[in-house]
């Protein structure tokens, strides 16, 4: 049977790069000599999955700091819970607020499932029971929100999604320092965006944390993601122009995708990539990120 190639993450995840898949595949062609791709902020694993299918002979390191793979491992339990919840809400109008009684019944059921399995994928269940783009990561958080009957009609299928990936869970700095002296390495850098909703990420980031990530880009081949809401590119250009600072995006290639939130609001997602050997930059392997 032919292995499935995913164009979006099989389970809900805020910030996955499904809009960029075509452009990202093209960007990978700019690194013909690459042997190792390190996805420092792996998120949903979509970029790692796409990289492995596009470059099957390369080693792809997926840094699953948000434990997405645990959600995939437990998908059958999640499907079972959704099947039970469908029965509970079958008499309720679709996309409408659930009554306090039905909500209490669902909360009681999830509490039992948590005690039974030790793990409940509240993020995935959120997409079936909470208002659009609202997520909960615990039973306590789930019980505090208004529930709606927007339960998914079919079960989730995650077969083969992480096939062939080297899955780790490390601080990105440690992972970077481990691989930065390897020949033919490319870093995939998709940190939580500055000045945007961080949603279900496990840690809170300060401005200094966002700026620290830029050290990864210095003298290394990379694919980097940001948006115009973060103003990080504007900041780097200003520092380069006014303070003679090094701009890590110098000589990089930029691709943009316009995202429309509603009829009068939107933003621009941005991907930048650079092969340092093509750009004429020589990596310096001695320094580390601390």
C-alpha positions as CSV (number, residue, x, y, z in Angstrom):
1,X,0.0,0.0,0.0
2,X,1.3,3.4,-0.9
3,X,2.4,5.5,2.1
4,X,0.3,8.5,2.8
5,X,1.8,12.0,2.4
6,X,0.1,14.5,4.7
7,X,-0.5,18.0,3.6
8,X,-1.7,19.1,7.0
9,X,-1.2,17.7,10.5
10,X,-3.5,14.8,11.3
11,X,-4.5,16.2,14.7
12,X,-5.3,19.8,15.5
13,X,-2.4,22.1,16.2
14,X,-2.2,25.9,16.3
15,X,0.4,27.3,13.9
16,X,1.1,24.3,11.6
17,X,2.5,25.3,8.2
18,X,0.1,23.7,5.8
19,X,-0.2,26.8,3.6
20,X,3.6,26.7,3.0
21,X,4.0,23.1,2.0
22,X,4.4,23.7,-1.7
23,X,6.8,26.6,-1.2
24,X,8.6,24.7,1.5
25,X,9.2,21.7,-0.8
26,X,10.7,24.1,-3.4
27,X,12.9,25.6,-0.8
28,X,14.3,22.2,0.1
29,X,15.6,21.9,-3.4
30,X,18.0,24.8,-2.6
31,X,19.9,22.4,-0.3
32,X,21.0,19.6,-2.6
33,X,24.0,18.6,-0.5
34,X,22.1,18.6,2.8
35,X,22.4,15.3,4.8
36,X,20.7,16.3,8.0
37,X,17.6,18.5,8.6
38,X,17.0,19.5,12.2
39,X,13.5,20.8,13.0
40,X,14.3,22.8,16.1
41,X,10.7,23.7,17.0
42,X,8.9,20.7,15.6
43,X,5.3,21.6,16.6
44,X,2.9,19.4,14.8
45,X,5.7,17.6,12.9
46,X,4.3,18.7,9.5
47,X,7.6,20.2,8.3
48,X,9.5,17.2,9.5
49,X,7.1,14.9,7.8
50,X,7.3,16.9,4.5
51,X,11.1,17.0,4.7
52,X,11.4,13.2,5.1
53,X,9.1,12.5,2.1
54,X,10.9,15.1,0.0
55,X,14.4,14.1,1.0
56,X,14.0,10.4,2.0
57,X,17.7,9.7,2.2
58,X,18.4,12.6,4.6
59,X,18.2,12.3,8.4
60,X,15.3,14.4,9.8
61,X,15.4,15.3,13.5
62,X,12.0,16.2,14.8
63,X,12.1,18.1,18.1
64,X,8.8,17.3,19.7
65,X,8.9,19.7,22.6
66,X,5.1,19.9,22.8
67,X,4.7,16.1,22.9
68,X,2.6,15.9,19.8
69,X,3.7,12.3,19.2
70,X,2.0,11.3,22.5
71,X,-1.3,12.6,21.0
72,X,-0.7,10.5,17.9
73,X,0.1,7.4,20.0
74,X,-3.2,7.8,21.9
75,X,-5.3,8.6,18.8
76,X,-7.4,5.4,19.1
77,X,-8.4,6.3,22.7
78,X,-9.2,9.8,21.4
79,X,-11.4,8.3,18.6
80,X,-13.1,6.1,21.2
81,X,-13.9,9.2,23.3
82,X,-15.3,11.0,20.3
83,X,-17.5,8.1,19.5
84,X,-18.9,8.2,23.0
85,X,-19.4,11.9,22.9
86,X,-21.2,11.8,19.6
87,X,-23.8,9.6,21.3
88,X,-24.1,12.1,24.2
89,X,-24.8,15.0,21.9
90,X,-26.8,13.3,19.1
91,X,-30.0,14.9,20.1
92,X,-28.5,18.4,20.4
93,X,-28.6,21.0,17.6
94,X,-25.3,21.1,15.6
95,X,-23.0,24.1,16.3
96,X,-25.1,25.2,19.2
97,X,-24.3,25.6,22.9
98,X,-24.6,22.4,24.9
99,X,-26.8,22.4,27.9
100,X,-25.3,22.4,31.4
101,X,-26.5,18.8,31.9
102,X,-24.8,17.5,28.7
103,X,-21.7,19.4,29.6
104,X,-21.6,17.9,33.1
105,X,-22.0,14.4,31.5
106,X,-19.1,15.0,29.1
107,X,-16.9,16.3,31.9
108,X,-17.7,13.3,34.1
109,X,-16.9,10.9,31.2
110,X,-13.6,12.6,30.5
111,X,-12.6,12.4,34.1
112,X,-13.2,8.7,34.0
113,X,-11.2,8.3,30.9
114,X,-8.3,10.3,32.4
115,X,-8.3,8.0,35.4
116,X,-8.5,4.9,33.1
117,X,-5.9,5.9,30.5
118,X,-3.7,8.4,32.3
119,X,-3.9,10.6,29.2
120,X,-6.7,12.6,27.5
121,X,-6.0,14.6,24.3
122,X,-7.9,17.7,25.4
123,X,-6.4,19.8,22.5
124,X,-8.0,17.5,19.9
125,X,-11.2,17.3,21.9
126,X,-11.3,21.1,22.0
127,X,-11.8,21.3,18.3
128,X,-15.0,19.2,18.6
129,X,-16.4,20.9,21.7
130,X,-15.1,24.4,22.1
131,X,-15.7,27.6,20.1
132,X,-13.4,27.9,17.1
133,X,-9.7,28.4,17.9
134,X,-10.3,27.8,21.6
135,X,-8.2,25.1,23.2
136,X,-7.9,23.6,26.7
137,X,-5.0,21.4,27.8
138,X,-6.5,20.0,31.0
139,X,-9.8,18.8,32.5
140,X,-9.9,21.9,34.7
141,X,-9.4,24.2,31.7
142,X,-12.0,22.3,29.7
143,X,-14.7,22.5,32.4
144,X,-14.4,26.3,32.6
145,X,-15.3,26.8,29.0
146,X,-18.7,26.9,27.2
147,X,-19.2,23.7,25.1
148,X,-20.8,23.5,21.7
149,X,-21.9,20.6,19.5
150,X,-19.3,20.8,16.8
151,X,-18.2,17.2,17.2
152,X,-16.2,15.8,14.4
153,X,-18.2,13.2,12.4
154,X,-15.3,10.9,11.5
155,X,-12.4,9.4,13.4
156,X,-8.8,10.6,13.1
157,X,-6.2,8.6,11.1
158,X,-2.5,9.2,11.8
159,X,-1.0,6.2,10.1
160,X,2.7,6.6,9.1
161,X,2.8,10.3,9.9
162,X,6.1,10.2,11.9
163,X,7.5,7.3,9.9
164,X,11.3,7.6,9.5
165,X,11.8,10.6,11.7
166,X,14.3,10.8,14.6
167,X,12.1,12.1,17.4
168,X,13.7,13.9,20.3
169,X,12.6,16.3,23.1
170,X,15.3,18.9,23.8
171,X,15.7,22.5,24.5
172,X,16.3,23.9,21.0
173,X,19.7,25.4,22.1
174,X,21.0,22.0,23.2
175,X,19.8,20.4,20.0
176,X,21.4,23.2,17.9
177,X,24.7,22.8,19.7
178,X,24.6,19.1,19.1
179,X,24.2,19.3,15.3
180,X,25.7,22.6,14.3
181,X,29.1,21.0,13.7
182,X,27.8,18.3,11.5
183,X,28.5,18.6,7.8
184,X,25.5,19.2,5.5
185,X,23.1,20.3,8.2
186,X,20.1,22.5,7.7
187,X,18.1,24.0,10.6
188,X,14.3,24.3,10.2
189,X,13.4,27.2,12.5
190,X,9.7,27.8,13.3
191,X,9.5,29.4,16.7
192,X,6.3,30.7,18.3
193,X,5.8,34.1,16.6
194,X,6.6,37.3,18.5
195,X,3.4,39.3,19.4
196,X,1.0,36.6,18.4
197,X,-1.1,34.1,20.2
198,X,1.0,31.2,21.6
199,X,-2.0,29.0,22.3
200,X,-1.1,25.5,23.3
201,X,2.7,25.9,23.5
202,X,4.2,24.5,26.6
203,X,6.4,27.5,27.6
204,X,6.1,31.3,27.7
205,X,8.6,33.3,25.6
206,X,10.0,36.8,26.3
207,X,11.4,39.1,23.7
208,X,15.0,38.0,24.6
209,X,14.0,34.4,23.8
210,X,12.9,35.4,20.3
211,X,16.1,37.3,19.7
212,X,18.2,34.4,20.9
213,X,16.8,32.2,18.2
214,X,18.4,34.5,15.6
215,X,21.8,33.2,16.7
216,X,20.9,29.9,15.1
217,X,20.7,31.6,11.7
218,X,24.2,33.2,11.9
219,X,26.5,31.3,9.5
220,X,24.2,28.3,9.2
221,X,21.9,27.0,6.4
222,X,18.3,27.4,7.5
223,X,14.6,27.7,6.7
224,X,13.0,30.2,9.0
225,X,9.4,31.1,9.5
226,X,7.8,34.3,10.9
227,X,5.0,36.8,10.1
228,X,4.7,40.5,9.6
229,X,2.9,40.7,13.0
230,X,6.2,40.0,14.7
231,X,8.2,42.8,13.1
232,X,11.4,40.7,13.5
233,X,12.6,41.4,10.0
234,X,12.1,45.1,10.4
235,X,14.0,45.0,13.6
236,X,17.0,43.2,12.1
237,X,17.1,45.6,9.2
238,X,17.0,48.6,11.5
239,X,19.9,47.2,13.6
240,X,21.9,46.5,10.5
241,X,21.3,50.0,9.0
242,X,21.7,52.0,12.2
243,X,24.0,50.1,14.5
244,X,26.0,48.1,11.9
245,X,24.7,44.9,13.4
246,X,24.8,41.5,11.6
247,X,21.5,40.9,9.9
248,X,21.0,37.1,9.8
249,X,18.6,37.4,6.9
250,X,21.1,39.0,4.6
251,X,21.2,37.2,1.2
252,X,18.3,35.0,2.2
253,X,15.3,34.2,-0.1
254,X,11.9,35.3,1.1
255,X,8.5,33.9,0.3
256,X,5.2,35.4,1.5
257,X,1.6,34.1,1.9
258,X,-1.2,36.5,2.6
259,X,-3.6,35.2,5.2
260,X,-7.1,36.7,5.5
261,X,-8.7,36.5,8.9
262,X,-11.9,38.2,7.9
263,X,-13.1,40.8,5.3
264,X,-11.1,43.6,6.8
265,X,-8.2,42.0,8.7
266,X,-5.3,39.7,7.8
267,X,-1.6,39.3,8.0
268,X,1.4,37.9,6.0
269,X,3.2,34.6,6.8
270,X,6.8,34.7,5.8
271,X,9.4,32.0,5.0
272,X,13.1,32.8,4.6
273,X,15.8,30.4,3.6
274,X,19.5,30.5,2.9
275,X,22.1,27.9,1.9
276,X,25.4,29.4,3.3
277,X,27.5,27.6,0.8
278,X,25.7,29.2,-2.1
279,X,25.5,32.6,-0.3
280,X,29.3,32.5,0.1
281,X,29.3,32.3,3.9
282,X,31.7,30.0,5.7
283,X,30.3,28.5,8.9
284,X,32.3,29.0,12.1
285,X,31.9,25.9,14.2
286,X,33.5,27.0,17.4
287,X,30.9,29.1,19.2
288,X,27.8,27.7,20.9
289,X,24.4,29.1,22.0
290,X,24.1,29.5,25.8
